[in-house]
Amino acid sequence: MVLQIRKNKSSKRLSRLDSKISFMNLVGIWINEHNNIIELNKDTMKIKNREYKYKLEEDKISFKIGLNQYVGECRGGEGVLIEFEDGDVWHKGLDGVWMNKYDFIIEINDYEMIINGKSFDFFIENDKLVLTVEDERHVGELTAPDVIEWNDGDIWKKKNDDNISVEIHNDEYDSCNCKSCIIC
């Protein structure tokens, strides 16, 4: 499903396929065109560590930031896009398969990362991903919707290939031995 939040009439419209928005379709991590991270929970959203309430009624989502009221209308597929009247677009999440610059595969699912078969939780702080591995804090920044650059110099790129499997694990590649990235 696509949510469009518009005030001007010159904007193009997408066809409506679903008549109701589900909280479950909206809950999760969203990324806008400025690589800001937006967290939508059941009835609140978090933008730059500020929390805002939103309402969901039939096929509309509404929320207020400052004096501005925004209303979105559900349109299209499976809740992967929110488009605003100012042209800003939010894309659904970080979930999926990522690969670092050493060709290691990482899976992100909600607030969990699977790295070399090990599960790690992460959180969002000031538009950055924060991950602790073996008592070492790693901070990642989205430099594009499909690129995360980490403070240790590692770079992850999101893969769109459905054939990549994170279940494959070879002991020979337990670490890349660079001694500087999250995986090592």
Buried (B, 14 or more C-beta within 10 A) or exposed (E): BBBBBBEEEEBEEBEBEBEEBEEEBBBBBBBBEEBBBBBBEEEEBBBEEEEBEBEBEEBBBBBEEEEEEBBBBBBBEEBBBBBBEEEEBBBBBBBBBBBBBBEBBBBBEEBEBBBBEEEBEBEBEEBBBBBEBEEEEBBBBBEEBBBBBBEBEBBBEBBEEEEBEBEEEEEEBEEBEBEEBBBB
